[in-house]
Amino acid sequence: MYNRLLIPTFAPDRRDAAMAVIAEASAAIGAEALLFAPTLPGVYNGGDAIWRASFADRAACDAALDSDAWAPAAKLLADPAVTTHLDAVGYATGAVGGPVDGGGLYRVALFRAAIDPTPERLAAFGAQTAAMPRAIRSIRRWQLATADEASGLHGWTHVWEQEYADRAGLEGAYMMHPAHWAHVERWFDPEYTEFLVHPLLVHSFCAIDRPVIVA
């Protein structure tokens, strides 16, 4: 699978109309899996909506987003009078796990691993991040992928996605778990020798009524 993720921020007076146009265009591009939903209060650099689409491969993704069906949405997303900011990443299926069932909450974090990103350090960061769902049971479905195209606040390098039954699973069990603070947090803290990830990141989430990470 190849995935494209967009996190737009809209001009307040254009938001509803833009959401309607993007929703209509999204339904016509033939994605194998699609999410387009408003974000919930509490996101950080999280935009007004999350748009995520999965395709068989990169060529299918590029064809869909170059199609006439997507053109009205592309025009709005490229217009600074409508879309005041846009973070975007493209990525193939990465390390993935957990059951594909149920709705609840989808969360995505975008990282830029930019401080001495040697292959060994990147591999260790990836392994420790992907190991968290084994300890944090509130994470149902998850994926850690490497971005091969990215724009926005940063040239993002990593996409860390999770699905939860509810918001408490994210903000309670995940955020406060020792596996998060004692192991993975070291990669984000300049006081530790492991410091790898630039402190500016995206943390966004929305309600879902079906699984999003289907690869």
C-alpha positions in Angstrom: 0.0 0.0 0.0 1.0 3.6 -0.6 -0.5 6.3 1.6 -1.0 10.0 1.3 -1.7 12.1 4.4 -2.8 15.8 4.4 -3.4 17.9 7.4 -4.9 21.3 6.2 -5.6 24.4 8.2 -8.3 26.5 6.5 -9.2 30.2 6.7 -12.1 30.3 9.2 -14.6 31.7 6.7 -13.7 29.2 4.0 -13.5 26.0 6.1 -17.0 24.6 5.7 -17.0 25.1 1.9 -13.5 23.7 1.5 -14.4 20.6 3.6 -17.5 20.0 1.4 -15.5 20.2 -1.9 -12.7 17.9 -0.6 -15.2 15.4 0.7 -16.9 15.2 -2.7 -13.6 15.0 -4.6 -12.3 12.3 -2.2 -15.3 10.0 -2.9 -14.4 10.0 -6.6 -10.7 9.1 -6.6 -11.0 5.4 -6.0 -8.9 5.1 -2.9 -8.7 1.6 -1.3 -9.2 3.2 2.1 -10.1 6.8 2.9 -10.3 9.0 6.0 -11.5 12.6 5.9 -12.6 14.0 9.2 -12.4 17.2 11.3 -9.8 17.2 14.1 -10.8 17.3 17.7 -9.8 19.9 20.3 -6.4 19.4 21.8 -4.3 18.8 18.7 -0.9 20.4 18.4 0.0 21.8 15.0 -2.9 19.4 14.1 -4.8 21.4 11.5 -8.6 21.5 11.0 -8.9 18.1 9.4 -7.1 14.9 8.6 -7.2 13.5 5.1 -5.7 10.0 4.6 -6.0 7.8 1.5 -4.4 4.4 0.7 -3.7 3.1 -2.8 -2.3 -0.1 -4.2 1.0 1.7 -5.0 2.7 5.0 -5.6 1.6 5.1 -9.2 -2.0 4.7 -8.3 -1.8 7.4 -5.7 -0.2 9.9 -8.1 -2.7 9.1 -10.8 -5.6 9.7 -8.4 -4.3 13.0 -7.2 -3.5 14.1 -10.8 -7.1 13.2 -11.9 -9.9 15.6 -12.9 -11.9 14.2 -10.0 -9.4 15.5 -7.5 -8.7 18.8 -9.3 -11.3 20.9 -7.3 -9.8 19.8 -4.0 -6.2 20.3 -5.2 -7.1 23.9 -6.3 -8.4 24.7 -2.8 -5.5 23.1 -1.0 -3.1 25.1 -3.1 -4.9 28.4 -2.6 -3.5 30.3 0.4 -6.7 32.3 0.7 -8.5 29.0 1.5 -5.8 26.7 3.0 -3.5 28.8 5.2 -1.2 25.9 6.0 -0.8 22.3 4.8 1.3 19.5 6.1 1.6 16.6 3.7 3.4 13.3 3.6 3.5 10.3 1.3 4.7 6.9 2.6 4.6 3.2 1.8 3.4 0.8 4.4 5.9 0.5 7.2 6.0 -1.6 10.4 2.4 -2.3 11.2 0.4 -4.4 13.7 -2.8 -4.8 15.7 -6.3 -5.9 14.7 -8.2 -4.3 11.9 -11.5 -3.8 13.5 -13.7 -1.2 15.2 -13.9 2.6 15.3 -12.9 5.1 18.0 -10.0 7.5 17.6 -7.2 7.9 15.0 -4.0 9.7 16.0 -1.0 10.6 13.8 2.3 12.2 14.8 4.7 13.6 12.2 8.4 13.7 13.3 11.6 15.0 11.8 14.6 12.9 12.9 17.2 15.4 12.3 19.8 15.4 15.0 22.7 13.2 14.0 20.4 10.8 12.1 22.8 7.9 11.6 21.4 4.6 10.3 22.1 3.0 13.6 20.3 5.7 15.6 17.3 5.8 13.2 17.0 2.0 13.5 17.1 2.1 17.3 14.5 4.9 17.3 12.2 3.0 15.0 12.5 -0.3 16.9 11.7 1.3 20.3 8.8 3.3 18.9 7.3 0.2 17.1 7.8 -1.8 20.4 5.4 0.4 22.4 2.2 -1.3 21.4 3.4 -4.5 23.0 3.4 -2.7 26.4 0.7 -0.1 25.9 -2.5 -2.2 25.4 -4.7 0.8 24.6 -3.0 1.0 21.2 -5.1 -1.3 19.0 -3.8 -0.7 15.5 -0.6 1.1 14.6 1.9 1.8 11.9 5.4 3.5 11.9 6.5 4.5 8.4 9.2 6.5 6.8 8.1 9.4 4.6 9.4 9.5 1.1 7.8 12.9 0.3 6.9 15.6 2.9 6.2 19.3 3.2 4.8 21.7 5.7 6.4 22.8 8.9 9.2 20.4 8.2 10.5 17.9 5.8 9.0 15.1 7.9 10.9 11.8 8.1 8.5 9.6 10.2 4.7 9.0 10.4 3.6 7.4 13.6 -0.1 6.3 13.5 -2.3 4.6 16.1 -5.9 3.7 16.6 -7.6 3.7 20.0 -11.1 2.8 21.3 -11.4 6.3 22.7 -9.5 9.4 23.6 -8.6 8.2 27.0 -6.6 5.4 25.4 -4.4 8.1 23.8 -4.2 10.8 26.5 -4.1 8.5 29.4 -2.7 5.0 28.9 -0.4 6.0 26.0 0.9 9.4 27.0 1.5 8.5 30.6 2.9 4.9 30.1 6.4 4.2 31.3 7.3 2.7 27.9 6.6 6.1 26.4 8.4 8.2 29.0 11.2 6.0 30.0 12.3 4.8 26.6 10.9 6.6 23.5 10.8 10.1 25.1 14.6 10.1 25.3 14.8 10.6 21.5 12.8 13.8 21.9 14.6 15.4 24.8 17.8 17.4 24.3 19.0 16.5 27.8 19.5 12.9 26.7 22.4 11.6 24.6 19.8 9.9 22.4 18.2 13.2 21.3 17.2 12.7 17.7 13.8 14.3 16.9 13.4 18.0 16.2 11.0 19.4 18.9 8.6 20.9 16.3 6.1 18.1 15.4 2.5 17.4 14.5 0.2 15.7 16.9 -3.3 15.3 15.4 -6.3 13.1 16.0 -9.9 12.6 15.0 -12.9 10.4 15.5 -13.2 7.3 13.3 -16.1 4.9 12.7 -14.0 2.2 11.0 -10.4 1.2 10.9 -8.0 3.5 9.0 -4.7 1.6 9.0 -5.7 -1.2 6.7 -2.3 -2.2 5.1 
